Amino acid sequence: MSCQHLVCAQCAHPVIEGRCPLCRANRERMHNHGFAGLSPALIVFLLVVLLFVALVLKHLGGL
């Protein structure tokens, strides 16, 4: 979703213009996309999977 087509409820102008504090805050929130455009939940999931794979490899290497 982008803020190009959204209209602010406070000032009734497009959010992309950032005319009021609410517009600027929502525009910043919408454009803040975590690391490499991935959501924080997906990043945490990938880190858990990476940890699991590392533990499995360590266990298999210890045999």
Steps between C-alpha positions, in 0.01 A plus 500: 500500500626848424394836636452655153124448501428547871330814630572622853201512735646798683592742220313342202810514277693211345720325757791501253523880533553482878326828581416420864679300773258209456572484125875507560482230767288268287713557192814413699334192651391373159844550347684329785554147368744326733819337369511450122124553473423198720258517789648466850301179560649341188851603605451337842365185335802481268738543793329215689523276193868589460564416867320167460704412191823591682407276794414210269831537315690512827323186621566313175863606498549375856409140411 
